Amino acid sequence: FNRGKIFKEPIQVKTSADVAKILKAIYGRDISVQEHFVVLFFDRSNTPIGYYKHSIGGIHSTIADIRLVIGAGIKALASSMVISLSRSVSGARVLKLRSAW
């Protein structure tokens, strides 16, 4: 879990474009052939309080453990979170999520 400053001044997230801006800052400009699973954590005013780079997978998949993601959110005292999965550009396919409940 990284509480480091993503930006010099705190920003309040109001749109998905704001989230995309934060994620671009986290991922950087590197071209990656691997998939990354990153979680952003927010306080009650939708200000980012940190992020968690959960896993880096292979070309076609990555593994996410919901217990670790939720645990990191609880430790961060987050009120909300955004889950991001960067996809490799090896071909378009639909992401199928399965629920643990």
Backbone as JSON, one array per atom type, in Angstrom:
{
  "sequence": "FNRGKIFKEPIQVKTSADVAKILKAIYGRDISVQEHFVVLFFDRSNTPIGYYKHSIGGIHSTIADIRLVIGAGIKALASSMVISLSRSVSGARVLKLRSAW",
  "N": [[0.85, -1.18, 0.0], [0.65, 2.14, -0.91], [1.02, 5.24, 0.34], [2.02, 7.45, -0.74], [2.39, 10.69, -2.26], [0.46, 11.3, -5.02], [-0.04, 13.44, -6.63], [1.14, 16.86, -6.53], [-0.59, 18.6, -5.28], [-3.59, 18.0, -3.44], [-6.31, 16.4, -5.09], [-9.78, 16.38, -5.86], [-11.79, 13.77, -6.8], [-14.09, 13.77, -9.35], [-15.05, 12.89, -11.76], [-14.82, 10.19, -14.17], [-12.71, 10.8, -15.8], [-10.96, 12.12, -14.11], [-10.11, 9.99, -12.53], [-8.81, 8.47, -14.48], [-6.68, 10.17, -15.03], [-5.24, 10.03, -12.64], [-4.57, 7.3, -12.63], [-2.95, 7.17, -14.92], [-0.77, 8.59, -13.99], [0.15, 6.81, -12.06], [0.68, 4.4, -13.48], [2.5, 5.36, -15.33], [4.5, 6.11, -18.24], [5.33, 3.85, -19.44], [5.36, 1.18, -21.77], [3.69, -1.7, -21.42], [3.71, -5.24, -21.54], [2.56, -6.89, -19.83], [-0.17, -7.65, -17.64], [-1.62, -5.52, -15.17], [-2.85, -5.14, -11.87], [-4.35, -2.77, -10.1], [-5.36, -0.88, -7.28], [-7.14, 1.95, -6.29], [-7.51, 4.03, -3.47], [-9.87, 5.95, -1.64], [-10.9, 8.77, 0.4], [-13.71, 10.03, 2.33], [-14.36, 12.36, 0.98], [-13.78, 11.89, -1.64], [-11.08, 12.18, -2.23], [-7.96, 11.03, -3.25], [-6.26, 8.68, -1.22], [-4.3, 6.89, -1.41], [-2.68, 4.11, -3.13], [-2.64, 0.69, -4.27], [-0.61, -1.61, -5.64], [-1.53, -4.49, -6.64], [-1.12, -6.94, -8.14], [0.99, -8.27, -10.74], [0.66, -9.74, -13.74], [0.79, -12.12, -16.4], [0.93, -12.19, -19.97], [-1.69, -12.65, -20.73], [-3.28, -12.76, -18.43], [-3.94, -12.03, -14.95], [-3.76, -12.59, -11.43], [-6.02, -11.98, -8.81], [-6.53, -11.49, -5.39], [-9.24, -11.22, -3.49], [-9.42, -10.98, -0.73], [-6.98, -9.85, 0.07], [-7.1, -7.39, -1.24], [-9.39, -6.15, -0.08], [-8.51, -6.16, 2.56], [-6.31, -4.39, 2.41], [-7.71, -2.06, 1.83], [-9.16, -1.71, 4.21], [-7.08, -1.35, 6.05], [-6.12, 1.06, 5.1], [-8.11, 2.72, 5.83], [-10.08, 3.4, 4.01], [-12.86, 4.88, 2.34], [-13.92, 4.41, -0.1], [-13.17, 2.68, -3.2], [-11.38, 2.22, -6.3], [-11.02, -0.15, -8.74], [-8.52, -1.15, -10.93], [-7.59, -2.6, -13.95], [-5.02, -3.06, -16.01], [-4.81, -3.77, -19.36], [-3.1, -5.89, -21.61], [-2.2, -5.27, -24.99], [-2.67, -7.36, -26.72], [-4.81, -8.28, -28.05], [-8.34, -7.95, -28.37], [-10.61, -8.82, -25.88], [-13.3, -9.95, -23.84], [-13.6, -9.15, -20.46], [-14.23, -11.33, -17.89], [-15.7, -11.31, -14.83], [-15.82, -12.97, -11.77], [-17.81, -13.49, -8.97], [-17.04, -13.73, -5.5], [-18.99, -14.26, -3.76]],
  "CA": [[0.0, 0.0, 0.0], [1.46, 3.33, -1.05], [0.35, 6.49, 0.71], [2.79, 8.55, -1.33], [1.64, 11.71, -2.97], [0.33, 11.06, -6.45], [0.1, 14.77, -7.19], [1.67, 17.83, -5.58], [-1.72, 19.13, -4.52], [-4.67, 17.01, -3.43], [-7.42, 16.66, -6.01], [-11.01, 15.68, -5.55], [-12.25, 13.04, -7.97], [-15.5, 14.03, -9.65], [-15.42, 12.18, -12.98], [-13.92, 9.1, -14.55], [-11.51, 11.4, -16.38], [-10.06, 12.37, -12.99], [-9.53, 8.69, -12.17], [-7.87, 8.12, -15.56], [-5.49, 11.01, -14.84], [-4.49, 9.46, -11.51], [-4.01, 6.02, -13.06], [-1.83, 7.44, -15.84], [0.38, 8.98, -13.17], [0.64, 5.62, -11.38], [1.25, 3.48, -14.46], [3.6, 5.99, -16.04], [4.47, 6.08, -19.7], [5.9, 2.6, -19.91], [4.52, 0.25, -22.51], [3.81, -2.97, -20.73], [3.05, -6.38, -22.16], [1.97, -7.64, -18.74], [-1.35, -7.04, -17.04], [-1.43, -5.01, -13.81], [-4.07, -4.98, -11.08], [-4.08, -1.66, -9.18], [-6.54, -0.4, -6.57], [-7.05, 3.3, -5.74], [-8.32, 4.2, -2.26], [-10.35, 7.32, -1.48], [-11.58, 9.11, 1.65], [-15.13, 10.36, 2.15], [-14.52, 13.48, 0.06], [-13.26, 11.42, -2.92], [-9.69, 12.56, -2.41], [-7.16, 9.8, -3.17], [-5.39, 8.57, -0.05], [-3.21, 5.99, -1.74], [-2.95, 3.07, -4.09], [-2.07, -0.61, -3.97], [-0.31, -2.43, -6.81], [-1.82, -5.82, -6.1], [-0.44, -8.02, -8.85], [1.42, -8.15, -12.13], [0.5, -11.07, -14.3], [1.44, -12.43, -17.65], [0.41, -11.52, -21.16], [-3.13, -12.83, -20.89], [-4.07, -12.78, -17.21], [-3.32, -11.78, -13.65], [-4.55, -13.14, -10.34], [-6.36, -11.03, -7.75], [-7.09, -12.09, -4.19], [-10.15, -10.22, -2.93], [-9.14, -10.79, 0.7], [-5.87, -8.91, 0.21], [-7.56, -6.07, -1.69], [-10.26, -5.6, 0.97], [-7.65, -5.93, 3.73], [-5.55, -3.15, 2.19], [-8.66, -0.95, 1.97], [-9.46, -1.53, 5.63], [-5.89, -0.77, 6.68], [-6.0, 2.45, 4.64], [-9.3, 3.44, 6.29], [-10.69, 3.94, 2.8], [-14.32, 4.89, 2.25], [-14.27, 3.85, -1.4], [-12.01, 2.27, -3.98], [-11.53, 1.98, -7.72], [-10.16, -1.25, -9.16], [-8.04, -0.94, -12.29], [-6.86, -3.7, -14.57], [-4.46, -2.65, -17.29], [-4.83, -4.9, -20.28], [-2.12, -5.89, -22.68], [-2.86, -4.99, -26.26], [-2.47, -8.53, -27.56], [-6.08, -8.66, -28.68], [-9.51, -7.56, -27.58], [-11.47, -9.87, -25.37], [-14.18, -9.48, -22.77], [-13.17, -9.54, -19.11], [-15.29, -11.96, -17.12], [-15.46, -11.27, -13.4], [-16.69, -13.87, -11.0], [-17.98, -13.03, -7.61], [-16.69, -14.69, -4.46], [-20.17, -14.46, -2.91]],
  "C": [[0.88, 1.22, 0.0], [0.63, 4.56, -0.72], [1.06, 7.7, 0.11], [1.91, 9.5, -2.11], [1.63, 11.38, -4.46], [0.49, 12.37, -7.2], [0.6, 15.72, -6.12], [0.57, 18.42, -4.7], [-2.85, 18.11, -4.54], [-5.79, 17.4, -4.39], [-8.62, 15.86, -5.55], [-11.53, 15.05, -6.84], [-13.74, 13.28, -8.16], [-15.97, 13.25, -10.87], [-14.46, 11.03, -13.24], [-12.65, 9.62, -15.2], [-10.49, 11.73, -15.29], [-9.37, 11.08, -12.54], [-8.51, 8.28, -13.21], [-6.57, 8.92, -15.42], [-4.61, 10.46, -13.72], [-3.82, 8.15, -11.93], [-2.86, 6.19, -14.04], [-0.59, 7.84, -15.07], [0.98, 7.76, -12.46], [1.33, 4.67, -12.35], [2.46, 4.06, -15.18], [3.43, 5.86, -17.54], [5.04, 4.8, -20.28], [4.88, 1.81, -20.71], [4.75, -1.12, -21.9], [3.09, -4.07, -21.49], [2.41, -7.26, -21.1], [0.75, -6.89, -18.2], [-1.07, -6.66, -15.59], [-2.78, -4.83, -13.16], [-3.76, -3.95, -9.99], [-5.39, -1.2, -8.56], [-6.25, 1.0, -6.03], [-7.98, 3.38, -4.53], [-8.63, 5.68, -2.06], [-10.95, 7.52, -0.09], [-13.01, 9.53, 1.33], [-15.37, 11.52, 1.2], [-13.99, 13.17, -1.34], [-11.88, 11.97, -3.26], [-8.85, 11.29, -2.29], [-6.26, 9.8, -1.94], [-4.25, 7.6, -0.29], [-3.62, 4.97, -2.78], [-2.2, 1.81, -3.71], [-1.87, -1.36, -5.28], [-0.39, -3.88, -6.37], [-1.05, -6.91, -6.82], [-0.04, -7.61, -10.26], [1.42, -9.56, -12.69], [1.31, -11.29, -15.56], [0.83, -11.64, -18.79], [-1.11, -11.56, -21.19], [-3.93, -12.77, -19.6], [-3.24, -12.34, -16.01], [-4.28, -12.3, -12.58], [-4.8, -12.06, -9.29], [-6.99, -11.78, -6.59], [-7.92, -11.03, -3.48], [-9.89, -9.97, -1.46], [-8.0, -9.8, 0.92], [-6.28, -7.5, -0.2], [-8.42, -5.41, -0.62], [-9.45, -5.3, 2.23], [-6.84, -4.65, 3.6], [-6.47, -1.94, 2.32], [-9.02, -0.66, 3.41], [-8.29, -0.89, 6.34], [-5.71, 0.7, 6.31], [-7.12, 3.33, 5.17], [-10.02, 4.11, 5.13], [-12.21, 3.87, 2.88], [-14.78, 4.32, 0.92], [-12.99, 3.47, -2.13], [-12.4, 2.11, -5.44], [-10.53, 0.89, -8.08], [-9.81, -1.05, -10.63], [-7.27, -2.17, -12.76], [-6.34, -3.21, -15.9], [-4.37, -3.88, -18.17], [-3.69, -4.78, -21.28], [-2.87, -5.73, -23.99], [-2.68, -6.15, -27.24], [-3.75, -9.0, -28.24], [-7.23, -8.28, -27.77], [-10.27, -8.79, -27.14], [-12.24, -9.33, -24.17], [-13.66, -10.02, -21.44], [-14.38, -10.12, -18.38], [-14.9, -11.97, -15.65], [-16.37, -12.27, -12.72], [-16.68, -13.42, -9.55], [-17.61, -14.14, -6.63], [-17.89, -14.99, -3.57], [-21.2, -15.27, -3.62]]
}
